Amino acid sequence: MNSWCSLHMLIILAMPMISYALENVKFHTMLQGKTLNVIPGISFNDCWSNCEQRPECGSINYEQRPHVCHLNYVDQSGDMVVRAGVLFRKKGAQPTNVACEEKTCPKGAVCDIISKTCKVAECRPLQILDGVDVFGNMVSVGSKKMIRCREGFIPKKEHDSSMIATCEEDGWKNEQLECVPLTCQGLADIGHTESQTYISFNKGAKQLVKIFCEFISEEKRGYTFIFPDSLTSTVKINEYLNRNDHVMLRFIMAEKQHESKIKFLSNYRDTYNISFFNSENPDFSGPSDNVTKPYLFFGFIPISIGYHENLTKGYTCNEQDYDFVNCDNNTNNYFAIYQSKNAQQRCYEEDQKNIRDGWKICAVKSSRHIPKDVFFNSYEIGMGGCGCIQRNCEDDIHHFALGLPFEY
């Protein structure tokens, strides 16, 4: 028998002997992502001894070459992978402390075999808060981890969006970084007021949303614009506004950006606020026909107040009232903008011209520009009861955006 065959037979015979000799051992197996500490250059037995000396150690990964010991927090989970040359061993039980001569060592301490005393060797696992990413898996004294806000989040307080946490003998230093979903008003609260595109985590939809924040710093207010390609029907748009006394309608007319500041009629402002919705319109008569979702909607007088003939309806645009008297019980009282390009035209010559066209007659050229891809493709205004119902009737206006108002 040649030497290669002898060695091969020796390995085959030896592996069952090791598995019988050591309890709870798996060959060529590794637990990932649960590292408590890494100790290079020690034997398998010493690696296991180090685990036994730590209450929080539940298992080990031992790389036979180059003799590296990985102490793990938990004994086993769904992170098990096949890894050649690695031995995995778990504890039969998870003790809360470890005997050390006549004392016991709590979690975070290790029994020093020479001095027979408990010494702090590692820090407890970092508490990972929502919206936070932690980089680094070491928790031994002296080790460091980077903590930073996840994409779509910002720090709750005024400090950098990342920090370095250091494990010291009395615990972690600089471990607390509280992050919240990014909003335009949240950015202003921590001193960031640069008008530009941002990525926000929408709590209601549990997804990332692309928004444009327009800050008017001298007035401590601004507008949030949601990109149409980022909008889904589950996004909660009320997360992006903190006032509902008006809305900014931005559109492109004659290749120039214009804006109309839309409010309630003056005789209603002390009683009602504008209602904002995404792809729904509870308590409002909404878009006519089955318009493809998503769409942005804002309404004035809700159905629940009771509609009747002779009820004054309409809107104020740039401080000019555009109103009419409801001639029947029609409850339409809204604006909407659509992502879809193929919303069918609805145009009626008998509509009241001042209601139909007021929002563009009052418009002024905008001194602040927003990106072209923030604009939606279609619009609709519904002011039923001898007012108007119009959809995509303008030859020279093709793009629309809705500015959700906030102040700071």
C-alpha positions, 0 to 999 in steps of 0.5 A: 500500500503506498503512502497516500493510501495509508494516509487516506485510510488513517483519516477515514478511521480517525474521524469516527474515533474523534466523533465518538470521543467528542460530544456534539461535534460536527465535521466540515460545518460552521455557524455563521454570523454569531461570533463572540470572539476570535482567538488565533493559534490555539488548539481545539481543546483550548478553544473549547476550554475558552468557551466553557469559561464563558457563560454566553458562549454556546458553541465554537467553530474551530478552523483546523488550519490555520488553528483559529478558534471562533467562540459563538453566542448561540449553540445552533441556528439556521446559519449553519453552512458547510465549510471544509476543515472546520469543526463545530461543537456546541454546549449541551446546556447554556449556563448563566454563569461559570464556576471559577474556584470559589466564585462564579463568573457572570456573562461578559466575564471569563474565568482566568485559569492562572489567577482563578479570578473573573475578568472582563473579556467581552462586551455584551452584544450591541442592541440593534435598534430599528433603522441602524446597521452594525458592522463588525462581529467582534465583542472582545475588549478593545474591539470596535464596531461601526454603527450607522443609520440604514439607507432611508433613515437619519439620526434623531438628534444632531450628530453624524449618521455613523459612529464607532463603538468601542468595547471597554472593560466597563462596556461599550462606549458610543453605542447609542445611535437612534435613527428615524425614517428620513423626512424633509422636516426631520432633515431640517430638525437636524440642520440639513436644509439643502433642496435635493433628492433623498431616499426615505423609508416609509413606515406605512409601506415598509419600503424605500421611497424617493422624495425631493425636499424643497426647503424655503429656509427664510420662511422655515417651511417647504414641500415634499414631492414624491417621485412617481416611479417610487410611489406605490399604492401602500405609501402613506403620504401623511408621513411627509407633511405636518400641515394641511392648510394648503397644497402646492400644485406645480406644473409645466406650462409653456416649458416653464415650471409654474406653481399654484398654492391651493387652499380652502375657500376663505369661509371654510378655513376655520372649520376644515383642513385639506385631506391628503390621500394616496390611491384612495379617497375615504369620505370623498367622491373620487376620480371618475372611472377606474383610474389606474393606481397609484394616484395622489388625491387631495379633497376639500369638503368631505361627504360626511358634512352633508351636501345640498343644493346652494352649498358654496364649493371651490378653492382658493388659488394664490389668495384668489377665491374661485367658487360656485354654488352647487346646483344639485347634491353632487359631492365631487370636490377634489384634485388628483394627479396620476402616474398613468399616461393613458387616463382618458380625457374628460372635457366639457365646454359647459363647465364654469370657466373660472373653476375649470381654469382658476388653478392655472390662471392664478399660477406664477412662474416658480423661482425654485425648480424641481427635477423633471422626473418628479412630475406626474403625467395626468391630472383631474379636477372634480368640482361637481354640481355645475362646477367642472369635471376636467381630465387632461384637457390642457394642450400646453400643460402635460406634467404635474407634481404635488407639494406636500407642505411641512414646516420646521 
